Structure formats: structure tokens, C-alpha cells
Amino acid sequence: MSKLWGGRFSGVTDTLMSQFQDSIYFDVRLWQADITGSIAYAKALAKAGVISDEESETLQQGLQQVATEFADDQFQIKLGDEDIHTAVERRLTEIVGEVGGKLHTGRSRNDQVATDIRLWLKSEIAQLRSYLVEAQWAIISKADEYIDVMFPGYTHLQQAQPVRFSHWLLSFGWMLERDKERLDDLSKRVDVMPLGSGAMAGNPLGIDRLFLADELGFATISANSMDGVSDRDYLIEFLSWASIVQLHLSRLAEDLIIYSSQEFKYVELADAYSTGSSIMPQKKNPDSMELIRGKTGRVVGSLMGLLTTLKGLPSTYNKDLQEDKESVFDTVDTMSMTLQISRAVIQTLTVNDGIIYDKMDSTMLATELANYLSAKGMPFREAHHVVGQVVQKAMGLGQPLNSIPLAVYQQFSDLFERDVHKVLTFHRAADRHESHGGTGKQAVRNQLEALRTVSEFDEFDNTDQE
Ligand code: ARG
């Protein structure tokens, strides 16, 4: 099969060189976008009077047939099909004959590939967005279910203050909310059509680019053909977005790995999302979460890779740009899995509130105790110091902070009164934090409702999620 660009050449491409440069093995996944783009272009060519309406019709029907072959898994890649664009045009010409050669008039693979990736990515983004929102919904449902479960809030991985389990879980819902905003924002810059930029100088045939954009469902068209063919910023943004989402998911994963370990046992992951060991019969490993944590590496790696590819690239199209695809494809596949698995793990995990309660250290009430003293007039700094001494005493006595006798408290300050024991419960301590965004029951209810609203939870049909 002769090359699209074979006219100028008398020698043949080395086999190793073909293997090296062919992108069909991965860009074949752009077939639908490529054909959709070509159908629109065939219409635009007729509209500009470059080809007749009959020719355009023939091209469109031929392209439809190529699409059917792909959809039915009947398309055969042949030697010489170096990329998806070449493959589609080669097959089109086999089907419709000579007129197939008119499709590419005024078009370059440079504006074609740039258009294809954007078209393809737009639909992938819509899918990823729905997976992200579904993960939020799983968070909302679990948070609602366990709203009364107390939980140790950690700083430095040391028990710090009692919070609600839901408060901890919802914190990830807000991370995902920001991720959703970022995705919506970057989507605007994906939704720009470069077709009609040609190789880089533009289109000489009076092609109606706005018509093309309308046909293809793009919001807008690129303003500079040189930028149009080489802009890959939106892929950098997409990979940055994915990296941030992965960071969030990996932190959730790490928490769940810790919380499901023997030492904690706060939560149990469903069997469906855990695996066993080939040698240790007792093991139940949180592989789902470990893989989510681990896959962060490849997503961040893809971002670094593309940044490096683009750095210092001379103006407009260079073959280096072909390297944009595999890492983006891999990232879309990875994110699609990690978002769905995260959603499922959250949906199916169970919380061992009894064990959590037993493991909550009474010293987490120390801040409450200091607040108690300052409410009775002692400056907080002094109260902090006094309570530090009480904590030391309780540890010496080997007794929980909230059950040492009143007389012992009073050795440190006569502001301690009979009501002190009532103050010192995890629920009381948590519920005092009713500031907006705090861990008090009402405050958590409010943030739950707020997240429900922004995540469009009401559109969520509970029945088909289990
Ligand atoms: N396979 C190429 C890519 O992915 C298509 C564009 C090729 N353009 C060219 N002038 N060689 O970037």
C-alpha cells in the first residue's frame, strides 16, 4: 500500500522505522471521532463548493460504512495504515473509489488529529464526571447512614479530637466537589475546534469553520491556526486534574488501609473489594485501595511525561506531539476504574462503631476540658497548662481522663465542679463544634445537605446503585 505522502519518496520506509512511528496500534481508539470529523468535513467541502453534493454524499455514506465496520469489529488494519487517519481514508477509498481522495482537500492530519482528540476527550470527560459524582453520592449516603458514629480525628496520625465518622468521610466529598469544578472549568478549553487550521497556516478553500463546529458540537473554534494544531494545554490540564483526583483518592485509600488494619479495625471493606493471600489463609488485604494508591504514580507520571514532551517544542506540529496520546488514554482508563472502585468500596464498607468507641482515647477530651476551664474564666493558656497536668496525672493513675474522681481534678484547679464529668463525653465534645463546617451534629447535617445540593444528589436513583 502506498503512503499518503509517498509521492515525494523513492526509497521505502525501513520496517523498524515503521514500527517506531506507526500510531495505529493506539490511536485506533479515535476511530469514531475521526470518522465523525470527516463526515462533517465532507459536508463543509460541498458547502464551500470544493466538491459536488453527490460527491459529498458518497463520501459520507462511505464513511458511515467504515464506521459500521469498526463498530462491528470487522475493520481490518492493513500494512501501511500508519495511523487512524490513514486507515480510515484508505478504507474509504477502497469503498467509494477515487472520490475518496478528495476528502482530505485543504485538511491536514495536524488539524485532524487535534480535532479527534478533543472530540474523543469531550465524551470521556462526560463519563468521568458522572463516575466522580457517583462517588460523591456514595459518600453522602454513607455519611448519612453513620451520622451518629463518633470517630477519632487525627493530626500527625495521633488521636486529636473526637469528630463524627461522617465528618471525616464528607471531607473527601468536598475534595471531589473541587475536582468536579476543575473538570467543568477545563472542559471549556477542551471544547474548542481546531479543524480548518490545516497543517498550520489555515484553510485556503473558504471552509466554514463555524459550520464545522456546529456540526461537531464544539462550543467555539480556535483563533490561530498555528496554535490550533499544536495546542495541547488542555491535555496538560486534564492530566493535572486527574493527578489531583488521584491524590485525593489515594489519601482516602491510605486512610481506609490504616482503618481496616488489625490494629484499628474501624472499618471493614467488603469481600468483593478485597483479596486473600496465597500462603497466609487468614489474610484479607485491601488491594482495591492499595491499587488506587499505587495508580497515582502512573497518572502523575503521565502528567510529567507530557509536560516534558512539550517543553521547548518548536512552533506548530512536530511528531513529538504523537506522544500525547498513550498517556492520556491510559489516564482516562485508570481514572475510570479508580473512580468507580472508590465509589463501590465506600458503598459497601461497614463501620465497627463499637471497636472505634473502645479505641478512642479519653485524652482527646483534653481540649474540651481546657475549654471548660476557660468558660469558667480561666485564660485559655493557663487552662491548657492545668489540663496538661491533669492528663499527666490521669496517665500516672492509669485511668481515663473522663473518669478520674472530682477530687483529683480539684487538686489542679478549684474551678472544676460536679458538672465536669458530664462535659467529658465524645458526643458532647463533638457537638460543641457547631460552627459552619464543624463536627457538631447540626453542622454535619448542614454540610451533608450542602453537598447533596451541589452534587445533584436528588437525581440519584438509589435503586440501581446496589
Ligand atoms: N499520528 C499523528 C499524531 O498522532 C497524526 C498527525 C501526523 N501529522 C504529520 N504531519 N505527520 O500526531
Boltz pocket constraint, residues with backbone or C-beta under 6 A from the ligand:
constraints:
  - pocket:
      binder: B
      contacts: [[A, 21], [A, 23], [A, 27], [A, 82], [A, 83], [A, 109], [A, 110], [A, 113], [A, 317], [A, 318], [A, 319], [A, 321], [A, 322], [A, 323]]
      max_distance: 6.0
